[in-house]
Amino acid sequence: MLFKGDIKAVRVFGKVPGTRAMLTISYNTQFPRDIPSLHGSLKSYVIIFSNDSGNELSGHGIGASVDAEQYAKDLIFLKTILSDLYRNSKSKPFLVAPGGFFNDPEWYAQLLEASGPNVLNALTHHIYNLGGGDDPNIADRIKDPNYLSGFADTFRAVQLTLQEHGPWSSAWVGEAGGVYNSGSPQRDSEKISSFLLDTSALLWHQLMGKGVLAIDINGSPFIKAYAHCRKSKSGVSLLLINFSKSATFNTTVHNDLNVDLAEKGIRKDGSFAHNLKRTVSWIGRRVSDGSPRREEYHLTAKDGDYLSRIMLLNGSPLQITESGDIPELRPVFPELITVGLKSM
């Protein structure tokens, strides 16, 4: 269960240890009402944003699974209880499920069709595509852009399943960590761990807003690109990842978005598209004379060793200060760049 407001999390597990089994137990009429966390939004101290029903009991399951028809009946029943509990509340939590691996598209399709519209707000699935934490080949998989891109097929399958069997719902990643079994002790503290490493995560938190922009990149598979709205400021944050130790890339950025069409589908008030029109023509921030400046943050490993535990930001080691504080993450300002709007 995910909470908005006070940071709290409560999980109700349904796994059965031991041999694989098919569970056919239904909710009784009282059990869900007895879960304290379902009442959280009715109290003043916490707001529940969503309730995730189940944990890896979908499809083939992990040790045990629940039939899709039975799962759907339980979701309908739980939705009824949530609607009753929150009938007088302005804040109504989402119901999301099943929180498992997308290893059986037919099972997910059956779940959506059997539960029907207005029940499941989001279809949740888990991602641990790098294998177990004790696998000695984890580093090689992280370095291989083709291996990482292969998981896109799963996202396409989820999207197609929703389009055909549950267009009223949306896709959520309920859990993700690269490797299962609580991470990898050999890799989690190294530069190769990417945004899961504390220093990378801090920079992501500082720059990357919640608005995710569609982006397409042509060229070598060894360069990946992601774009978000700038956090707390006008602008766009563009993340470029170079998977090659020997190659450098020259990149050209341009907007290929038909803003007039996008305004109809992005947000009804048009504010996002308006801000996009206003900010996409430059990246970074404006200085006192009104000219745009581009901020750059270059994260590299010490001595070029991707297994290093020391991260460099623009060539300087990221280390805590003498007083034990987090260092300031400062950009460099290269020469002026202007990105013009280009209509389709």
C-alpha positions as CSV (number, residue, x, y, z in Angstrom):
1,M,0.0,0.0,0.0
2,L,1.3,3.4,-1.0
3,F,0.8,6.4,1.2
4,K,0.7,10.1,0.2
5,G,1.5,12.5,3.0
6,D,3.2,10.9,6.0
7,I,5.6,8.3,4.7
8,K,4.2,5.0,5.8
9,A,3.8,1.6,4.1
10,V,1.8,-1.4,5.1
11,R,2.0,-4.7,3.2
12,V,-0.5,-7.5,3.6
13,F,1.2,-10.6,2.2
14,G,-0.7,-13.6,0.8
15,K,2.2,-16.0,0.0
16,V,2.2,-19.5,1.1
17,P,5.7,-20.9,1.8
18,G,6.7,-24.3,0.5
19,T,5.5,-26.0,-2.6
20,R,3.7,-24.2,-5.4
21,A,-0.1,-24.1,-4.9
22,M,-3.2,-22.6,-6.4
23,L,-5.1,-20.6,-3.8
24,T,-8.9,-20.6,-4.0
25,I,-9.7,-18.8,-0.7
26,S,-12.0,-15.9,-1.0
27,Y,-12.2,-12.8,1.3
28,N,-14.7,-13.3,4.1
29,T,-17.0,-10.4,4.7
30,Q,-15.1,-9.1,7.7
31,F,-11.4,-9.6,7.0
32,P,-10.8,-6.5,4.8
33,R,-12.6,-4.2,7.1
34,D,-10.3,-5.4,9.9
35,I,-7.2,-4.1,8.1
36,P,-6.3,-0.9,9.9
37,S,-4.5,0.6,7.0
38,L,-7.7,0.6,4.9
39,H,-9.0,3.2,7.3
40,G,-6.0,5.5,7.1
41,S,-7.5,8.2,5.0
42,L,-10.4,8.5,7.5
43,K,-7.9,9.6,10.2
44,S,-6.1,12.9,10.3
45,Y,-2.5,11.6,10.4
46,V,-2.2,9.9,7.0
47,I,-3.7,9.7,3.5
48,I,-3.8,6.5,1.6
49,F,-3.1,7.0,-2.1
50,S,-3.6,3.4,-3.2
51,N,-4.2,-0.1,-2.0
52,D,-2.1,-2.8,-3.7
53,S,-4.0,-6.1,-3.4
54,G,-1.7,-9.1,-3.5
55,N,2.0,-9.9,-3.8
56,E,3.3,-12.1,-6.6
57,L,0.2,-14.3,-6.7
58,S,-0.6,-13.6,-10.3
59,G,0.0,-15.7,-13.4
60,H,2.4,-18.6,-12.6
61,G,3.0,-17.0,-9.2
62,I,6.0,-17.4,-6.9
63,G,5.3,-20.5,-4.9
64,A,1.6,-20.0,-5.1
65,S,-0.9,-18.3,-7.3
66,V,-4.6,-17.4,-7.4
67,D,-7.0,-18.1,-10.3
68,A,-7.7,-14.9,-12.3
69,E,-11.5,-15.3,-11.9
70,Q,-11.2,-15.7,-8.1
71,Y,-8.8,-12.7,-8.0
72,A,-11.3,-10.6,-9.9
73,K,-14.1,-11.5,-7.5
74,D,-11.9,-10.5,-4.5
75,L,-11.1,-7.2,-6.2
76,I,-14.7,-6.4,-6.8
77,F,-15.5,-7.2,-3.2
78,L,-12.6,-5.1,-1.9
79,K,-13.6,-2.2,-4.2
80,T,-17.1,-2.3,-2.7
81,I,-15.7,-2.1,0.8
82,L,-13.4,0.8,-0.1
83,S,-16.3,2.6,-1.7
84,D,-18.3,2.1,1.5
85,L,-15.5,3.1,3.9
86,Y,-14.8,6.3,1.9
87,R,-18.3,7.2,0.8
88,N,-18.1,10.5,2.7
89,S,-14.4,11.2,2.1
90,K,-13.0,13.6,-0.4
91,S,-9.9,11.5,-0.7
92,K,-10.7,8.1,-2.2
93,P,-7.7,5.6,-2.6
94,F,-7.0,3.8,-5.8
95,L,-7.3,0.0,-5.9
96,V,-4.3,-1.5,-7.7
97,A,-3.3,-5.1,-8.3
98,P,-2.0,-7.8,-8.7
99,G,1.6,-6.8,-7.9
100,G,3.3,-9.7,-9.6
101,F,5.4,-10.7,-12.5
102,F,3.9,-10.2,-16.0
103,N,4.7,-13.8,-17.0
104,D,1.2,-14.8,-18.2
105,P,-0.6,-12.2,-20.3
106,E,-3.7,-14.4,-20.6
107,W,-4.1,-14.4,-16.8
108,Y,-3.9,-10.6,-16.7
109,A,-6.3,-10.2,-19.6
110,Q,-8.8,-12.5,-17.7
111,L,-8.3,-10.5,-14.5
112,L,-9.2,-7.2,-16.3
113,E,-12.2,-8.7,-18.1
114,A,-13.6,-10.5,-15.1
115,S,-13.2,-7.5,-12.7
116,G,-14.6,-5.0,-15.3
117,P,-14.6,-1.2,-15.5
118,N,-14.5,1.0,-12.4
119,V,-12.7,-1.6,-10.2
120,L,-9.0,-1.7,-10.9
121,N,-7.4,1.7,-11.2
122,A,-4.0,0.4,-12.2
123,L,-2.4,-2.9,-13.2
124,T,0.8,-3.4,-11.1
125,H,3.7,-5.6,-12.0
126,H,7.2,-6.2,-10.7
127,I,10.5,-5.8,-12.4
128,Y,13.7,-7.6,-11.3
129,N,15.1,-8.3,-14.8
130,L,18.8,-8.5,-13.7
131,G,18.4,-11.8,-11.8
132,G,19.3,-12.7,-8.2
133,G,21.5,-10.6,-6.0
134,D,24.2,-13.3,-5.8
135,D,24.5,-13.7,-9.6
136,P,28.1,-13.1,-10.6
137,N,27.0,-11.8,-14.1
138,I,25.0,-8.8,-12.8
139,A,27.6,-6.3,-13.8
140,D,27.8,-7.6,-17.4
141,R,24.0,-7.3,-17.7
142,I,24.0,-3.8,-16.4
143,K,26.7,-2.8,-19.0
144,D,24.8,-4.4,-21.9
145,P,22.4,-1.9,-23.4
146,N,20.8,-4.6,-25.7
147,Y,20.0,-6.7,-22.7
148,L,18.5,-3.8,-20.8
149,S,16.4,-2.8,-23.8
150,G,15.0,-6.3,-24.1
151,F,12.7,-5.7,-21.2
152,A,10.8,-3.1,-23.3
153,D,8.9,-6.1,-24.8
154,T,7.3,-6.6,-21.4
155,F,6.1,-3.0,-21.3
156,R,4.7,-3.4,-24.7
157,A,2.9,-6.5,-23.7
158,V,1.4,-4.8,-20.7
159,Q,0.3,-1.9,-22.8
160,L,-1.3,-4.1,-25.4
161,T,-3.1,-6.1,-22.7
162,L,-4.6,-3.0,-21.2
163,Q,-5.6,-1.6,-24.6
164,E,-7.4,-4.8,-25.6
165,H,-8.8,-6.0,-22.2
166,G,-8.9,-3.1,-19.8
167,P,-8.6,0.4,-21.3
168,W,-10.1,1.9,-18.2
169,S,-7.0,0.9,-16.1
170,S,-3.4,2.1,-16.4
171,A,0.0,0.4,-15.9
172,W,2.1,0.8,-12.8
173,V,5.4,-0.7,-11.8
174,G,4.7,-1.9,-8.2
175,E,8.2,-3.0,-7.4
176,A,11.5,-2.6,-9.2
177,G,15.1,-2.9,-8.1
178,G,17.0,-4.6,-10.9
179,V,17.9,-7.6,-8.8
180,Y,15.8,-9.6,-6.4
181,N,16.8,-11.1,-3.0
182,S,17.4,-7.6,-1.5
183,G,19.9,-6.4,-4.0
184,S,23.5,-7.2,-4.7
185,P,26.1,-6.6,-1.9
186,Q,28.9,-6.6,-4.5
187,R,27.3,-4.0,-6.8
188,D,24.7,-1.8,-4.9
189,S,27.4,0.5,-3.5
190,E,29.3,1.0,-6.8
191,K,28.9,3.4,-9.7
192,I,27.5,0.7,-11.9
193,S,24.4,0.7,-9.7
194,S,23.3,3.8,-11.5
195,F,20.4,5.8,-10.0
196,L,20.1,3.2,-7.1
197,L,23.4,4.5,-5.8
198,D,22.9,7.3,-3.2
199,T,24.8,10.0,-5.1
200,S,23.0,9.4,-8.3
201,A,19.7,9.2,-6.6
202,L,20.3,12.6,-5.0
203,L,21.0,14.2,-8.3
204,W,17.9,12.6,-9.9
205,H,15.8,13.9,-7.0
206,Q,17.2,17.4,-7.5
207,L,16.7,17.6,-11.3
208,M,14.0,15.2,-12.5
209,G,10.4,16.3,-12.1
210,K,7.3,14.1,-12.2
211,G,6.4,15.0,-15.8
212,V,7.9,12.4,-18.1
213,L,8.4,13.5,-21.8
214,A,8.3,11.1,-24.7
215,I,11.7,10.9,-26.3
216,D,13.1,9.1,-29.3
217,I,16.8,8.7,-30.0
218,N,18.4,7.5,-33.2
219,G,21.9,6.1,-33.5
220,S,24.0,3.8,-31.4
221,P,22.4,1.5,-28.8
222,F,25.2,2.5,-26.4
223,I,23.6,5.8,-25.7
224,K,20.2,6.1,-23.8
225,A,18.2,9.2,-23.3
226,Y,15.4,10.2,-20.9
227,A,13.6,13.5,-20.5
228,H,11.6,14.9,-17.6
229,C,10.1,18.3,-16.8
230,R,12.6,20.2,-14.7
231,K,11.9,19.8,-11.0
232,S,10.8,23.0,-9.2
233,K,11.8,25.2,-12.2
234,S,10.8,25.9,-15.7
235,G,12.7,23.8,-18.2
236,V,13.5,20.3,-19.3
237,S,16.0,17.9,-17.7
238,L,17.6,15.6,-20.3
239,L,19.5,12.5,-19.0
240,L,22.0,10.9,-21.4
241,I,23.7,7.6,-20.4
242,N,26.8,6.5,-22.3
243,F,27.3,2.7,-22.0
244,S,30.6,2.7,-23.9
245,K,33.9,3.2,-22.2
246,S,35.7,4.0,-25.5
247,A,33.2,6.0,-27.6
248,T,32.0,9.6,-27.3
249,F,28.8,10.9,-28.9
250,N,27.8,14.2,-30.4
251,T,24.1,14.7,-29.7
252,T,21.6,17.1,-31.3
253,V,18.4,17.9,-29.5
254,H,15.2,19.1,-31.1
255,N,11.6,19.1,-30.3
256,D,9.5,17.1,-32.7
257,L,6.2,17.5,-30.9
258,N,3.0,18.9,-32.5
259,V,2.1,20.9,-29.4
260,D,-1.4,21.8,-30.7
261,L,-2.3,18.1,-30.9
262,A,-0.6,17.3,-27.6
263,E,-2.6,20.0,-25.7
264,K,-5.7,17.9,-26.2
265,G,-4.2,14.8,-24.6
266,I,-1.7,16.0,-22.0
267,R,-3.8,18.0,-19.6
268,K,-7.2,19.6,-20.0
269,D,-6.2,23.1,-18.8
270,G,-3.4,23.2,-21.3
271,S,-0.9,24.5,-18.7
272,F,1.6,21.7,-19.4
273,A,1.6,22.3,-23.1
274,H,1.8,26.1,-22.5
275,N,4.8,25.7,-20.3
276,L,6.4,23.3,-22.8
277,K,6.0,25.9,-25.6
278,R,7.6,28.5,-23.3
279,T,10.5,26.4,-22.1
280,V,11.4,23.8,-24.7
281,S,13.2,26.5,-26.8
282,W,16.0,26.5,-24.2
283,I,17.5,24.2,-21.7
284,G,18.8,25.3,-18.3
285,R,18.1,28.6,-16.6
286,R,18.3,32.3,-17.5
287,V,20.9,34.6,-15.9
288,S,20.4,38.2,-14.9
289,D,20.9,39.5,-18.5
290,G,18.0,37.3,-19.7
291,S,20.1,35.0,-21.8
292,P,19.5,31.2,-21.4
293,R,22.2,29.0,-19.9
294,R,22.5,25.2,-20.0
295,E,23.4,23.4,-16.8
296,E,25.4,20.2,-17.1
297,Y,26.0,17.5,-14.6
298,H,28.6,14.9,-15.6
299,L,28.6,11.8,-13.4
300,T,31.6,9.5,-13.9
301,A,33.4,6.8,-11.9
302,K,36.8,7.5,-10.4
303,D,39.7,6.4,-12.7
304,G,37.1,5.3,-15.2
305,D,36.3,2.1,-13.2
306,Y,32.6,1.5,-13.3
307,L,33.0,-0.8,-10.2
308,S,34.4,2.2,-8.2
309,R,32.6,3.3,-5.1
310,I,33.6,6.9,-5.6
311,M,31.5,9.0,-8.0
312,L,32.8,12.1,-9.6
313,L,30.5,15.1,-10.4
314,N,32.0,17.2,-13.2
315,G,35.4,15.7,-12.2
316,S,35.2,16.3,-8.5
317,P,34.6,13.4,-6.0
318,L,31.2,13.4,-4.3
319,Q,31.9,13.0,-0.6
320,I,30.3,14.1,2.6
321,T,31.6,17.3,4.0
322,E,33.7,17.5,7.2
323,S,30.6,18.3,9.2
324,G,28.9,15.2,7.8
325,D,26.5,17.0,5.4
326,I,25.6,16.0,1.8
327,P,27.8,18.0,-0.7
328,E,26.2,20.6,-2.9
329,L,25.5,19.2,-6.4
330,R,26.7,22.1,-8.6
331,P,26.5,22.2,-12.4
332,V,28.9,23.5,-15.0
333,F,27.7,26.1,-17.6
334,P,28.9,25.3,-21.1
335,E,28.4,27.6,-24.1
336,L,24.9,28.8,-25.0
337,I,22.6,26.3,-26.7
338,T,19.2,27.1,-28.2
339,V,16.8,24.3,-29.2
340,G,14.1,25.5,-31.6
341,L,10.6,24.2,-32.0
342,K,10.0,22.0,-34.9
343,S,6.5,21.1,-35.9
344,M,5.7,17.8,-37.5
